[in-house]
Amino acid sequence: MSEPTGAARRRGPFKVGDQVQLTDPKGRHYTFTLEAGKNFHTHKGSFPHDELIGAPEGSVVRTTGNVAYLALRPLLPDYVLSMPRGAAVVYPKDAGQILAFADIFPGARVVEAGVGSGSLSSFLLRAIGDQGMLHSYERRADFAEIAQANVERYFGGPHPAWQLTVGDLQDNLSDTDVDRVILDMLAPWECLEAVSKALVPGGILCCYVATTTQLARTVESIREIGCFNEPTAWETMIRNWHIEGLAVRPDHRMIGHTGFLLTARRLADGVEPPMRRRRPAKGAYGEDYAGPNADGAAGR
């Protein structure tokens, strides 16, 4: 039985073509690709790549300036934060939430719109495995080219489960019996009709948006289309902690707002969603409110 795509690059001694992440004494990271006969240079000296080729992961190398660097393979969260970018990347904290709350499973058939720089695509491909299917749509050819290079660099070549299409999702979507749809785009409400036809009953729609106006319009549009259950929306924040002896305190900086996530599940055909029992706060909808798709609605 052959190994899953990319697995061989995640274990064993370092070899030519592997990505290496060096950590200096101050915790700073430097990532490069191992090449025979090359040298790695810093302002603290250099060392030959050959010193790491064949060495076990977790080795320590010293530069000509006698500075020690810890050598490890970069984790996927490290890789996506250092990859070349066209569009902004989906941060690991949000990618992890998407994998968990969109319930991405091995063998899943997933459609993604807004591939950006390939960050989320890499997480999704690793989760669905070689037997799954990820069809990514990106309207900008330059972003698609960058994303493809980043994904193939991480997996060591083309991934058998990945198909990348340049174009708008709503105009090009031909997939059927899709388990999950992930929309990372400016106006996800424009794709709801198309993805609702592609999703299987019980399938999950997950949207990633940056602003409250986008969030409000997306939620109202999901309610209006009438074939999803009540959507759930949230955001996540990460705060690291400093631990040094008795000095245990939160860091002064944190990873705050990056975007909102919302999920909704596809209902069976012909089923109407149950009536919401929670009453909105008085004034939540103004007297002139005419629905999410009316002129002047949120997100216009």
DOPATI-472029 format. One line per 5 residues: number of its first residue (from 1); for each residue x, y, z of N, C-alpha, C. Coordinates in nm, 3 decimals. Example, Ala and Ser with C-alpha at 12.3 -4.5 7.8 and 13.67 -1.06 7.14 Angstrom:
2
1> 1.319,-0.569,0.780,1.230,-0.450,0.780,1.320,-0.330,0.780; 1.285,-0.225,0.708,1.367,-0.106,0.714,1.290,0.003,0.787 $
//
This chain:
300
1> 0.085,-0.120,0.000,0.000,0.000,0.000,0.088,0.124,0.000; 0.067,0.213,-0.096,0.151,0.332,-0.107,0.115,0.434,0.000; 0.213,0.516,0.035,0.190,0.619,0.136,0.102,0.730,0.081; 0.025,0.796,0.167,-0.052,0.911,0.122,0.039,1.019,0.066; -0.013,1.098,-0.026,0.067,1.203,-0.089,0.125,1.297,0.016 $
6> 0.256,1.317,0.009,0.324,1.409,0.098,0.372,1.348,0.228; 0.328,1.224,0.262,0.364,1.167,0.392,0.514,1.141,0.404; 0.576,1.098,0.294,0.719,1.067,0.299,0.803,1.190,0.329; 0.749,1.308,0.299,0.822,1.432,0.325,0.809,1.478,0.469; 0.732,1.407,0.551,0.705,1.449,0.687,0.782,1.369,0.791 $
11> 0.861,1.269,0.747,0.929,1.184,0.845,1.064,1.140,0.791; 1.148,1.084,0.882,1.278,1.033,0.842,1.385,1.140,0.842; 1.510,1.103,0.810,1.620,1.200,0.805,1.595,1.306,0.698; 1.658,1.420,0.715,1.650,1.525,0.613,1.711,1.475,0.482; 1.649,1.514,0.370,1.701,1.478,0.240,1.689,1.596,0.144 $
16> 1.758,1.587,0.032,1.756,1.693,-0.068,1.612,1.720,-0.110; 1.575,1.848,-0.115,1.439,1.888,-0.153,1.348,1.912,-0.035; 1.390,1.869,0.084,1.308,1.893,0.203,1.310,2.040,0.242; 1.200,2.087,0.297,1.198,2.220,0.357,1.244,2.208,0.502; 1.328,2.302,0.543,1.383,2.303,0.679,1.349,2.436,0.744 $
21> 1.307,2.429,0.868,1.282,2.551,0.946,1.386,2.558,1.057; 1.467,2.662,1.051,1.567,2.686,1.155,1.511,2.781,1.259; 1.541,2.756,1.386,1.501,2.845,1.495,1.627,2.893,1.565; 1.645,3.025,1.572,1.766,3.079,1.636,1.743,3.094,1.786; 1.846,3.133,1.862,1.832,3.143,2.008,1.724,3.242,2.053 $
26> 1.682,3.334,1.968,1.577,3.429,2.004,1.438,3.383,1.959; 1.430,3.262,1.903,1.302,3.208,1.861,1.258,3.249,1.722; 1.344,3.315,1.647,1.310,3.356,1.511,1.326,3.239,1.414; 1.240,3.233,1.313,1.238,3.121,1.220,1.295,3.161,1.083; 1.364,3.066,1.022,1.417,3.084,0.887,1.388,2.954,0.811 $
31> 1.322,2.964,0.695,1.283,2.846,0.619,1.355,2.845,0.485; 1.408,2.728,0.448,1.475,2.714,0.318,1.462,2.570,0.272; 1.501,2.545,0.146,1.495,2.410,0.087,1.635,2.354,0.076; 1.654,2.230,0.120,1.786,2.168,0.119,1.831,2.139,-0.024; 1.953,2.182,-0.055,2.015,2.156,-0.184,2.159,2.113,-0.160 $
36> 2.201,2.005,-0.222,2.338,1.956,-0.206,2.438,2.061,-0.255; 2.541,2.082,-0.176,2.648,2.175,-0.214,2.621,2.321,-0.185; 2.499,2.355,-0.139,2.466,2.495,-0.110,2.501,2.529,0.035; 2.507,2.659,0.065,2.530,2.708,0.201,2.413,2.795,0.244; 2.380,2.790,0.373,2.280,2.879,0.431,2.354,2.993,0.500 $
41> 2.318,3.117,0.465,2.388,3.234,0.516,2.297,3.317,0.607; 2.350,3.363,0.717,2.282,3.460,0.803,2.384,3.566,0.843; 2.337,3.669,0.913,2.430,3.771,0.961,2.515,3.718,1.076; 2.484,3.595,1.120,2.562,3.530,1.226,2.650,3.419,1.170; 2.677,3.422,1.041,2.762,3.320,0.980,2.683,3.227,0.890 $
46> 2.747,3.119,0.847,2.685,3.027,0.753,2.717,2.883,0.791; 2.649,2.789,0.723,2.683,2.646,0.736,2.637,2.577,0.608; 2.699,2.465,0.571,2.662,2.396,0.447,2.534,2.314,0.464; 2.449,2.313,0.360,2.330,2.229,0.361,2.366,2.083,0.384; 2.483,2.040,0.333,2.523,1.900,0.345,2.533,1.856,0.490 $
51> 2.550,1.951,0.579,2.559,1.917,0.722,2.426,1.864,0.775; 2.315,1.906,0.711,2.183,1.859,0.754,2.133,1.740,0.673; 2.177,1.727,0.548,2.130,1.617,0.463,2.172,1.484,0.525; 2.074,1.400,0.554,2.099,1.272,0.620,2.091,1.278,0.771; 2.083,1.399,0.829,2.073,1.414,0.974,1.927,1.397,1.018 $
56> 1.904,1.351,1.141,1.766,1.336,1.188,1.702,1.471,1.216; 1.571,1.475,1.202,1.497,1.596,1.236,1.516,1.625,1.384; 1.526,1.752,1.417,1.552,1.792,1.556,1.701,1.807,1.585; 1.784,1.810,1.479,1.927,1.830,1.496,1.958,1.977,1.521; 2.077,2.003,1.574,2.125,2.138,1.595,2.250,2.159,1.510 $
61> 2.252,2.269,1.436,2.370,2.304,1.356,2.426,2.436,1.406; 2.556,2.454,1.386,2.622,2.577,1.427,2.680,2.646,1.305; 2.665,2.778,1.304,2.720,2.857,1.194,2.868,2.883,1.218; 2.931,2.942,1.117,3.072,2.980,1.133,3.090,3.084,1.243; 2.981,3.150,1.283,2.986,3.246,1.394,2.954,3.180,1.527 $
66> 2.948,3.045,1.530,2.922,2.966,1.651,2.784,2.994,1.712; 2.685,3.020,1.627,2.546,3.037,1.673,2.470,2.908,1.642; 2.400,2.855,1.742,2.329,2.729,1.728,2.187,2.752,1.672; 2.148,2.669,1.577,2.013,2.674,1.519,1.951,2.535,1.530; 1.827,2.529,1.577,1.753,2.404,1.581,1.687,2.382,1.446 $
71> 1.703,2.262,1.387,1.651,2.232,1.254,1.535,2.132,1.264; 1.419,2.173,1.215,1.300,2.089,1.210,1.230,2.112,1.076; 1.147,2.018,1.036,1.061,2.043,0.921,0.951,2.140,0.965; 0.917,2.237,0.882,0.808,2.328,0.920,0.675,2.255,0.926; 0.595,2.284,1.028,0.459,2.233,1.032,0.376,2.307,0.928 $
76> 0.261,2.249,0.892,0.177,2.317,0.793,0.139,2.458,0.837; 0.106,2.483,0.966,0.079,2.622,1.007,0.199,2.715,0.985; 0.320,2.663,1.006,0.440,2.744,0.979,0.455,2.770,0.830; 0.430,2.666,0.751,0.448,2.677,0.607,0.355,2.781,0.546; 0.227,2.779,0.584,0.132,2.870,0.520,0.158,3.015,0.559 $
81> 0.218,3.037,0.675,0.247,3.175,0.716,0.371,3.230,0.647; 0.456,3.141,0.593,0.578,3.187,0.526,0.572,3.171,0.374; 0.462,3.114,0.321,0.453,3.089,0.177,0.442,3.220,0.098; 0.486,3.220,-0.027,0.464,3.337,-0.113,0.315,3.365,-0.126; 0.277,3.493,-0.125,0.136,3.528,-0.124,0.095,3.609,-0.246 $
86> -0.024,3.576,-0.295,-0.093,3.663,-0.389,-0.200,3.735,-0.311; -0.296,3.657,-0.261,-0.398,3.710,-0.170,-0.359,3.676,-0.027; -0.429,3.735,0.069,-0.406,3.703,0.210,-0.437,3.556,0.234; -0.364,3.494,0.326,-0.386,3.353,0.356,-0.493,3.337,0.463; -0.557,3.220,0.465,-0.643,3.182,0.576,-0.551,3.140,0.690 $
91> -0.561,3.208,0.803,-0.470,3.180,0.914,-0.497,3.042,0.973; -0.393,2.979,1.029,-0.411,2.844,1.086,-0.523,2.835,1.188; -0.544,2.940,1.268,-0.651,2.931,1.368,-0.788,2.919,1.302; -0.807,2.982,1.187,-0.933,2.972,1.115,-0.940,2.843,1.035; -0.828,2.801,0.977,-0.826,2.675,0.903,-0.860,2.559,0.995 $
96> -0.807,2.561,1.118,-0.838,2.456,1.213,-0.986,2.453,1.250; -1.046,2.570,1.265,-1.189,2.578,1.294,-1.271,2.526,1.177; -1.228,2.556,1.055,-1.300,2.508,0.937,-1.294,2.356,0.929; -1.176,2.298,0.951,-1.164,2.153,0.946,-1.253,2.087,1.050; -1.262,2.149,1.169,-1.340,2.088,1.277,-1.489,2.110,1.259 $
101> -1.531,2.234,1.239,-1.674,2.265,1.241,-1.742,2.243,1.106; -1.664,2.237,0.999,-1.720,2.193,0.871,-1.707,2.042,0.857; -1.650,1.978,0.958,-1.644,1.832,0.966,-1.582,1.772,0.841; -1.461,1.819,0.808,-1.390,1.768,0.690,-1.333,1.630,0.723; -1.371,1.529,0.646,-1.333,1.392,0.679,-1.259,1.326,0.563 $
106> -1.182,1.219,0.589,-1.111,1.150,0.481,-1.209,1.101,0.374; -1.178,1.130,0.249,-1.263,1.089,0.139,-1.373,1.186,0.104; -1.382,1.298,0.177,-1.490,1.395,0.152,-1.475,1.459,0.014; -1.591,1.494,-0.043,-1.596,1.568,-0.169,-1.623,1.714,-0.133; -1.523,1.800,-0.156,-1.527,1.939,-0.108,-1.511,2.035,-0.225 $
111> -1.591,2.140,-0.224,-1.576,2.250,-0.319,-1.532,2.373,-0.241; -1.432,2.441,-0.294,-1.377,2.562,-0.230,-1.378,2.675,-0.331; -1.425,2.792,-0.290,-1.422,2.909,-0.378,-1.342,3.019,-0.312; -1.247,3.074,-0.386,-1.155,3.174,-0.332,-1.030,3.106,-0.281; -0.946,3.055,-0.372,-0.831,2.974,-0.330,-0.719,3.061,-0.274 $
116> -0.717,3.191,-0.310,-0.617,3.281,-0.253,-0.476,3.236,-0.282; -0.398,3.211,-0.177,-0.259,3.168,-0.192,-0.240,3.019,-0.168; -0.349,2.946,-0.146,-0.340,2.801,-0.131,-0.330,2.752,0.012; -0.345,2.842,0.110,-0.333,2.800,0.250,-0.441,2.700,0.288; -0.568,2.739,0.273,-0.677,2.650,0.312,-0.680,2.525,0.225 $
121> -0.645,2.539,0.098,-0.641,2.423,0.009,-0.547,2.316,0.064; -0.433,2.358,0.117,-0.336,2.263,0.172,-0.394,2.190,0.293; -0.460,2.265,0.382,-0.522,2.202,0.499,-0.632,2.104,0.456; -0.714,2.145,0.359,-0.824,2.061,0.315,-0.773,1.933,0.249; -0.672,1.944,0.164,-0.619,1.828,0.095,-0.559,1.728,0.192 $
126> -0.491,1.777,0.294,-0.433,1.685,0.392,-0.542,1.614,0.471; -0.657,1.682,0.492,-0.765,1.622,0.569,-0.845,1.520,0.488; -0.871,1.548,0.359,-0.954,1.457,0.281,-0.874,1.339,0.227; -0.741,1.354,0.213,-0.657,1.246,0.165,-0.668,1.222,0.016; -0.596,1.120,-0.031,-0.589,1.092,-0.175,-0.722,1.042,-0.231 $
131> -0.808,0.987,-0.145,-0.935,0.931,-0.193,-1.048,1.034,-0.195; -1.022,1.153,-0.145,-1.123,1.258,-0.147,-1.121,1.336,-0.276; -1.192,1.449,-0.277,-1.195,1.538,-0.394,-1.206,1.681,-0.345; -1.113,1.764,-0.387,-1.121,1.907,-0.362,-1.119,1.979,-0.496; -1.228,2.048,-0.526,-1.235,2.130,-0.647,-1.235,2.276,-0.604 $
136> -1.126,2.344,-0.635,-1.108,2.483,-0.594,-1.133,2.576,-0.713; -1.205,2.684,-0.686,-1.236,2.784,-0.789,-1.171,2.916,-0.749; -1.102,2.978,-0.842,-1.037,3.107,-0.818,-1.056,3.194,-0.942; -1.113,3.312,-0.924,-1.143,3.396,-1.040,-1.019,3.463,-1.099; -0.912,3.477,-1.019,-0.791,3.543,-1.069,-0.684,3.442,-1.104 $
141> -0.639,3.445,-1.228,-0.541,3.349,-1.276,-0.407,3.364,-1.204; -0.369,3.488,-1.169,-0.241,3.507,-1.101,-0.243,3.447,-0.960; -0.356,3.460,-0.889,-0.368,3.398,-0.758,-0.365,3.246,-0.770; -0.435,3.193,-0.872,-0.439,3.048,-0.891,-0.299,2.992,-0.917; -0.219,3.066,-0.992,-0.083,3.020,-1.022,0.002,3.014,-0.896 $
146> -0.009,3.117,-0.812,0.066,3.119,-0.686,0.019,3.006,-0.595; -0.113,2.988,-0.585,-0.168,2.883,-0.499,-0.122,2.745,-0.543; -0.124,2.721,-0.673,-0.082,2.590,-0.724,0.063,2.562,-0.690; 0.149,2.663,-0.705,0.290,2.645,-0.673,0.309,2.618,-0.524; 0.235,2.688,-0.439,0.248,2.668,-0.295,0.202,2.529,-0.252 $
151> 0.089,2.484,-0.305,0.036,2.352,-0.270,0.131,2.243,-0.317; 0.179,2.253,-0.440,0.267,2.149,-0.492,0.402,2.150,-0.422; 0.447,2.266,-0.378,0.573,2.270,-0.303,0.557,2.198,-0.169; 0.441,2.214,-0.106,0.421,2.149,0.024,0.409,1.997,0.010; 0.334,1.949,-0.090,0.312,1.805,-0.105,0.419,1.737,-0.190 $
156> 0.510,1.814,-0.247,0.616,1.755,-0.327,0.575,1.723,-0.469; 0.464,1.783,-0.515,0.415,1.761,-0.650,0.264,1.774,-0.654; 0.202,1.750,-0.768,0.056,1.761,-0.779,-0.014,1.664,-0.684; -0.125,1.710,-0.624,-0.203,1.624,-0.535,-0.313,1.557,-0.617; -0.328,1.423,-0.606,-0.425,1.353,-0.692,-0.570,1.389,-0.664 $
161> -0.598,1.449,-0.548,-0.737,1.480,-0.513,-0.776,1.623,-0.548; -0.683,1.699,-0.609,-0.707,1.842,-0.628,-0.733,1.877,-0.772; -0.838,1.955,-0.793,-0.867,2.016,-0.924,-0.883,2.165,-0.903; -0.815,2.245,-0.983,-0.817,2.391,-0.971,-0.874,2.451,-1.099; -0.980,2.529,-1.084,-1.046,2.593,-1.198,-1.037,2.744,-1.184 $
166> -0.996,2.813,-1.289,-0.992,2.959,-1.290,-1.127,3.008,-1.344; -1.200,3.079,-1.262,-1.332,3.129,-1.302,-1.421,3.144,-1.181; -1.537,3.206,-1.201,-1.633,3.226,-1.093,-1.707,3.096,-1.062; -1.725,3.069,-0.935,-1.793,2.947,-0.893,-1.934,2.939,-0.951; -2.010,3.048,-0.939,-2.150,3.042,-0.981,-2.166,3.019,-1.130 $
171> -2.063,3.050,-1.209,-2.071,3.031,-1.353,-2.012,2.897,-1.399; -1.929,2.834,-1.315,-1.855,2.716,-1.360,-1.883,2.590,-1.279; -1.957,2.601,-1.169,-1.978,2.486,-1.082,-2.057,2.376,-1.154; -1.993,2.261,-1.168,-2.060,2.146,-1.231,-2.061,2.025,-1.140; -1.998,2.037,-1.021,-1.990,1.925,-0.929,-2.127,1.893,-0.870 $
176> -2.152,1.767,-0.846,-2.276,1.723,-0.780,-2.240,1.631,-0.664; -2.336,1.608,-0.575,-2.315,1.520,-0.459,-2.194,1.564,-0.377; -2.186,1.693,-0.354,-2.075,1.750,-0.277,-2.108,1.743,-0.129; -2.009,1.703,-0.048,-2.029,1.691,0.097,-2.013,1.824,0.170; -1.918,1.905,0.125,-1.887,2.030,0.193,-1.856,2.139,0.090 $
181> -1.898,2.262,0.121,-1.863,2.378,0.038,-1.804,2.485,0.129; -1.686,2.535,0.092,-1.618,2.639,0.169,-1.608,2.763,0.081; -1.668,2.873,0.125,-1.666,2.998,0.049,-1.582,3.102,0.122; -1.470,3.139,0.063,-1.383,3.244,0.116,-1.376,3.351,0.008; -1.474,3.441,0.010,-1.488,3.536,-0.099,-1.562,3.660,-0.053 $
186> -1.563,3.762,-0.137,-1.622,3.891,-0.101,-1.774,3.883,-0.086; -1.840,3.810,-0.175,-1.987,3.807,-0.175,-2.037,3.663,-0.182; -2.027,3.586,-0.075,-2.070,3.446,-0.080,-2.217,3.427,-0.111; -2.300,3.529,-0.080,-2.444,3.516,-0.108,-2.474,3.500,-0.257; -2.381,3.542,-0.342,-2.403,3.527,-0.486,-2.394,3.381,-0.530 $
191> -2.335,3.296,-0.448,-2.313,3.155,-0.485,-2.412,3.060,-0.419; -2.502,3.110,-0.335,-2.586,3.021,-0.255,-2.675,2.932,-0.340; -2.733,2.986,-0.445,-2.822,2.905,-0.528,-2.745,2.791,-0.594; -2.624,2.822,-0.644,-2.544,2.719,-0.711,-2.500,2.610,-0.614; -2.450,2.650,-0.497,-2.397,2.549,-0.404,-2.510,2.468,-0.339 $
196> -2.628,2.529,-0.325,-2.739,2.454,-0.267,-2.780,2.338,-0.357; -2.761,2.352,-0.488,-2.793,2.244,-0.582,-2.684,2.137,-0.581; -2.561,2.176,-0.548,-2.450,2.081,-0.549,-2.440,2.000,-0.420; -2.479,2.059,-0.307,-2.464,1.993,-0.177,-2.563,1.879,-0.159; -2.516,1.771,-0.097,-2.605,1.661,-0.060,-2.686,1.701,0.063 $
201> -2.803,1.641,0.086,-2.876,1.668,0.210,-2.788,1.636,0.332; -2.783,1.728,0.425,-2.695,1.715,0.540,-2.557,1.772,0.518; -2.525,1.808,0.392,-2.395,1.867,0.363,-2.379,2.003,0.431; -2.256,2.044,0.447,-2.226,2.166,0.523,-2.174,2.276,0.431; -2.231,2.394,0.447,-2.180,2.516,0.386,-2.105,2.593,0.493 $
206> -1.981,2.632,0.462,-1.900,2.711,0.556,-1.851,2.836,0.483; -1.880,2.953,0.538,-1.838,3.079,0.477,-1.739,3.151,0.568; -1.640,3.213,0.505,-1.538,3.290,0.577,-1.542,3.432,0.524; -1.584,3.527,0.608,-1.597,3.666,0.566,-1.526,3.757,0.666; -1.491,3.876,0.620,-1.407,3.964,0.701,-1.484,4.067,0.783 $
211> -1.600,4.111,0.735,-1.667,4.224,0.799,-1.806,4.186,0.850; -1.857,4.270,0.941,-1.990,4.245,0.997,-2.099,4.262,0.892; -2.081,4.354,0.798,-2.182,4.372,0.694,-2.188,4.250,0.603; -2.073,4.192,0.568,-2.073,4.069,0.490,-2.139,3.956,0.568; -2.107,3.947,0.695,-2.163,3.842,0.780,-2.314,3.852,0.786 $
216> -2.366,3.975,0.809,-2.510,3.993,0.821,-2.581,3.958,0.692; -2.526,4.003,0.581,-2.594,3.975,0.453,-2.589,3.827,0.419; -2.478,3.762,0.449,-2.469,3.619,0.420,-2.569,3.539,0.502; -2.580,3.569,0.630,-2.674,3.498,0.717,-2.818,3.520,0.669; -2.854,3.645,0.640,-2.990,3.674,0.595,-3.021,3.607,0.461 $
221> -2.919,3.599,0.374,-2.941,3.534,0.244,-2.958,3.383,0.261; -2.884,3.324,0.353,-2.901,3.180,0.380,-3.041,3.153,0.433; -3.090,3.240,0.522,-3.226,3.223,0.574,-3.328,3.239,0.462; -3.304,3.332,0.372,-3.401,3.362,0.267,-3.410,3.250,0.164; -3.298,3.185,0.134,-3.301,3.083,0.029,-3.383,2.962,0.072 $
226> -3.389,2.936,0.205,-3.486,2.841,0.257,-3.452,2.694,0.250; -3.329,2.657,0.213,-3.295,2.515,0.207,-3.181,2.477,0.302; -3.153,2.567,0.397,-3.052,2.540,0.499,-3.114,2.555,0.636; -3.052,2.490,0.736,-3.097,2.514,0.873,-3.043,2.649,0.921; -3.077,2.687,1.042,-3.034,2.817,1.095,-2.881,2.823,1.103 $
231> -2.817,2.921,1.037,-2.671,2.929,1.039,-2.615,2.967,1.176; -2.493,2.923,1.200,-2.420,2.956,1.322,-2.298,3.037,1.284; -2.273,3.148,1.354,-2.159,3.236,1.322,-2.073,3.259,1.445; -1.943,3.273,1.424,-1.850,3.297,1.535,-1.717,3.349,1.483; -1.631,3.391,1.575,-1.493,3.424,1.544,-1.405,3.366,1.654 $
236> -1.276,3.352,1.628,-1.184,3.299,1.728,-1.065,3.394,1.743; -1.009,3.392,1.862,-0.890,3.472,1.892,-0.792,3.385,1.970; -0.665,3.409,1.950,-0.561,3.331,2.017,-0.472,3.424,2.098; -0.450,3.387,2.224,-0.358,3.463,2.309,-0.259,3.365,2.370; -0.132,3.381,2.336,-0.027,3.298,2.394,0.004,3.342,2.537 $
241> 0.073,3.254,2.609,0.111,3.283,2.747,0.262,3.275,2.763; 0.314,3.367,2.844,0.456,3.370,2.880,0.473,3.291,3.010; 0.560,3.190,3.006,0.583,3.108,3.126,0.732,3.101,3.152; 0.776,3.166,3.257,0.917,3.170,3.295,0.924,3.166,3.447; 0.943,3.045,3.502,0.945,3.033,3.648,0.810,3.068,3.707 $
246> 0.811,3.165,3.800,0.687,3.210,3.861,0.617,3.320,3.781; 0.684,3.367,3.676,0.625,3.471,3.592,0.537,3.404,3.486; 0.411,3.384,3.519,0.315,3.321,3.429,0.207,3.424,3.398; 0.206,3.473,3.275,0.113,3.580,3.239,0.081,3.572,3.090; -0.030,3.631,3.049,-0.059,3.634,2.905,0.036,3.727,2.831 $
251> 0.064,3.692,2.707,0.146,3.780,2.624,0.074,3.912,2.601; 0.152,4.015,2.574,0.094,4.147,2.550,0.028,4.155,2.412; 0.068,4.066,2.321,0.009,4.065,2.188,-0.072,3.938,2.168; -0.171,3.945,2.081,-0.251,3.827,2.051,-0.292,3.830,1.905; -0.334,3.714,1.853,-0.392,3.708,1.719,-0.540,3.731,1.736 $
256> -0.584,3.850,1.701,-0.722,3.889,1.723,-0.810,3.857,1.604; -0.890,3.953,1.563,-0.987,3.926,1.456,-0.918,3.909,1.322; -0.946,3.799,1.256,-0.902,3.778,1.118,-1.022,3.763,1.027; -1.129,3.704,1.077,-1.250,3.687,0.997,-1.358,3.617,1.076; -1.479,3.619,1.021,-1.592,3.549,1.080,-1.614,3.418,1.004 $
261> -1.654,3.316,1.076,-1.691,3.189,1.016,-1.840,3.164,1.041; -1.906,3.106,0.945,-2.044,3.064,0.970,-2.068,2.934,0.895; -2.150,2.850,0.955,-2.184,2.722,0.895,-2.336,2.705,0.891; -2.384,2.630,0.793,-2.525,2.592,0.782,-2.531,2.459,0.710; -2.634,2.380,0.740,-2.646,2.247,0.681,-2.762,2.241,0.581 $
266> -2.736,2.172,0.473,-2.835,2.158,0.365,-2.949,2.068,0.412; -3.072,2.114,0.393,-3.189,2.034,0.425,-3.225,1.944,0.308; -3.307,1.844,0.334,-3.356,1.758,0.227,-3.444,1.839,0.132; -3.450,1.799,0.008,-3.531,1.869,-0.091,-3.678,1.872,-0.048; -3.740,1.988,-0.063,-3.881,2.004,-0.031,-3.911,2.027,0.115 $
271> -3.808,2.030,0.199,-3.827,2.051,0.343,-3.810,2.199,0.374; -3.901,2.253,0.452,-3.888,2.391,0.496,-3.820,2.394,0.632; -3.729,2.491,0.652,-3.663,2.499,0.783,-3.764,2.530,0.893; -3.745,2.472,1.012,-3.837,2.502,1.123,-3.838,2.650,1.156; -3.948,2.699,1.201,-3.960,2.840,1.237,-3.866,2.872,1.352 $
276> -3.801,2.986,1.344,-3.716,3.031,1.454,-3.804,3.075,1.570; -3.771,3.026,1.689,-3.850,3.060,1.807,-3.794,3.181,1.880; -3.665,3.210,1.854,-3.605,3.324,1.923,-3.648,3.453,1.854; -3.707,3.543,1.930,-3.750,3.670,1.873,-3.632,3.766,1.865; -3.618,3.837,1.753,-3.510,3.935,1.746,-3.535,4.052,1.841 $
281> -3.428,4.117,1.881,-3.443,4.233,1.969,-3.523,4.341,1.897; -3.598,4.418,1.977,-3.677,4.526,1.920,-3.586,4.624,1.847; -3.618,4.652,1.723,-3.536,4.744,1.644,-3.428,4.676,1.563; -3.418,4.541,1.574,-3.315,4.471,1.498,-3.336,4.487,1.348; -3.464,4.493,1.308,-3.498,4.517,1.168,-3.575,4.649,1.162 $
286> -3.523,4.744,1.087,-3.589,4.873,1.075,-3.718,4.862,0.995; -3.799,4.966,1.003,-3.928,4.964,0.933,-3.912,4.953,0.783; -3.798,5.002,0.731,-3.777,5.002,0.586,-3.697,4.880,0.539; -3.673,4.782,0.629,-3.595,4.664,0.591,-3.673,4.580,0.492; -3.608,4.544,0.377,-3.677,4.472,0.272,-3.605,4.343,0.233 $
291> -3.520,4.292,0.323,-3.451,4.168,0.293,-3.308,4.190,0.249; -3.227,4.083,0.251,-3.083,4.096,0.225,-3.047,4.135,0.083; -3.135,4.109,-0.012,-3.100,4.135,-0.152,-3.162,4.262,-0.206; -3.226,4.340,-0.118,-3.284,4.467,-0.163,-3.175,4.571,-0.178; -3.201,4.672,-0.258,-3.103,4.780,-0.276,-3.078,4.847,-0.142 $
296> -2.949,4.872,-0.115,-2.913,4.938,0.010,-2.898,4.842,0.125; -2.912,4.709,0.102,-2.897,4.613,0.210,-2.753,4.605,0.254; -2.734,4.541,0.372,-2.598,4.527,0.425,-2.508,4.460,0.324; -2.390,4.515,0.310,-2.290,4.457,0.219,-2.289,4.522,0.083; -2.389,4.610,0.053,-2.390,4.678,-0.075,-2.285,4.788,-0.075 $
//
